[in-house]
């Protein structure tokens, strides 16, 4: 496999893991940590390559940083990605995840994502979880009131 194929594979791996796991869990296993460190190096190199102008390597680099627990570095990569392409909904979605993990809350980025991609998987997942929470809370509040 060449460097591009390696990068695409690692980005796919990071994206899949991102979608299937909770990023708030910073306890990455040793093996997972090694893979994220490897992914970070590949995406950092791709993002800094001469003529690199896309945002995907930066977003993938930020996801690797998130999994490694390096939140300030992830924030810097995502800010750079959003600066390069303010319409990149994946960069915005990952910035929201980072903000929540950091304890800042989604802020205006959630409204920005809703306006640019109302059916983004992150928004749909948040909506589903909110609905599930409301249903569970309604069951308990009815018991407490009686």
N, C-alpha and C positions, 0 to 999 in steps of 0.2 A: 504494500500500500504506500502511496505517496503522502506527502505532507497534507495536501488538500483533503484526500480521502480520510486520513487520520483525524484531521480537524472536523470534518463532517460527521464522522462516526462519534467522536467525543462530544460534539455539540448535540447530536441526536441522543446520546446517552444522558447527557446533562438535562436536556429538555424532557426526556421521558421520566427521569428521576424527579425532576422539578414538578411535573404534573401528577406523579403518583405518590409523592411524599409530602410531608409537612416541612417547609423550610425553617420553621421555628425550632425544630429539633436540631440543635447544633452538635449533638453527640454523634459525629460521623465515625463509623468503624475505621480501623486502621487501613484496611484494604480500600474502603471507599475514599478515605482521605488521600491515599496515594493516587487514586484515579482522578480525583478532583485537582490535585496538585499538578498531575500530568496534563490534564485538560487546561488548567490555567496557563501553563507554559506555552502550550500550542496556540491558544487564543490570544495570549499577550503578543506572541511573535506575529501572528496574523494581523492583529490590530495595528501593530507598529511597522508593518511592512511598508516600504515606499509605495506610494500610490493607493494605500488602503483608504477607502472612503466610506465603506459600508458600515452598518451598525451591528450586524449579526456577531462578528467576532467579539466586539465589546460587550454585547449582552451576554454571550456565552461565557466570557471571561468573568463578568459580574456574577453569574450564577455559580460558577466554580468558587469565586471568592466568598459568596454567601454560605456555601456548603462547608468551606474551610473556616468560617467564623470571622472572616476579615471584613467587617461591615463598612468601615470607612473607605476601604479600597473598592468594594463593590459599589458604593455610592458614587465614588469618583468616576468609575467606568460607565455607570448608567447615566450620570450627568453628561459625560462626554458623548455618549450615544444619542441622547436626547438633543444635545446641542447640534450634532451632525444632522439628525433627522427628527424634527419635532413631531412628525406624523407617525413615527415607529411605535405602534401599539404594544409590541412585545417589550420594548424598553420601558414604556410607561407602566405596563402591568408589573414588570419586575421591580420597578421603582416603588410601586405601591406595596408589594410584598416586603421589600427592604424597609420601608417606612414603618410598617406594622411590626416587623421583627424588632426594629430599633426603638419601638415604643412611642413613635411620633404620630401614628395614625395615618390614614391614607391621604388626608389633606385634599387639596384641589385636584390632585392627579386622578382621583377616582371620578370626579365629574368630567375631567378631560377625557379619560378613557371611555366613559359612557357616551360622550358626544362623538367620539371618533370611531368607536367599535362597540355599539350597544349589546351585541351578542358575543362579546369576547368570553372565552371559557372561564377566565377569572371572575368576571362579573356574574356569569350564570351560576358558578359554584357558590359565590358569596350570597347570591339571592336564594339559592336552594338551602344553604346552611342557615340563613336568617329565618326562612320559613319553617324549617325543622325546629329551630330554637323557639320560635313563637308558638308552635304547636305544643311543644313540651312544656313551655312556661304556662300556657293556658290550662293544661291538665293539672298542674300543681297549684296554680292560683285558685282554681275552683275548689280544690280540697282545703286550702288554707282558709278561704272565705266561709266555709260551712262549719 
